Amino acid sequence: MIEECASAGVAVVLVPELPRQRVCGATRWLSSDRALLQLSLFYKRDDHFWFSFFHEAGHILLHGKREIFVEQSKTIKEKGEEGANQFASDYLIPPNEYAMFCSNGDFSKASIIDFANEIEISPSIVAGRLQHDKFVGFNERNDLHVRLDWPAPDHKKHA
């Protein structure tokens, strides 16, 4: 992913979570043909990571080159955020296929896994979308999520 983005003029940087800032990602243009997409593991789950990646990619593709976007967990609905959210949602799960899946009302673990395999995406992403759209509760289908961790920081005190 990092190499593919670099070949398109987008530098992808993974940064540690900033304490107490709740920042998921940020996007800005470095020059007229080079953009920077930064991601943290604030939520520490693969569905959030991939949504954040495509949300930030949406800003690069949809918005002006002079704008800077910083995504926080409780971001106020600002200009461009809804478009970037829709871009990420639609890129990850094609809207027509998602609508058909939701219309059957079967949100069992097996059904989610089958649908995810059909559209070639992680079941965690489908589960996260269903939670976000309130088809299942945030306490349901969490066993489908994959935890992501940075390498453990070195907490040793230096003398």
Secondary structure as UniProt FT lines:
FT   HELIX           2..7
FT   TURN            8..9
FT   STRAND          10..14
FT   TURN            19..21
FT   STRAND          23..31
FT   TURN            32..33
FT   STRAND          34..39
FT   HELIX           46..62
FT   TURN            65..66
FT   STRAND          69..72
FT   TURN            73..74
FT   TURN            79..80
FT   HELIX           81..92
FT   HELIX           95..103
FT   HELIX           109..119
FT   HELIX           123..132
FT   TURN            133..134
FT   TURN            138..139
FT   HELIX           142..144
//
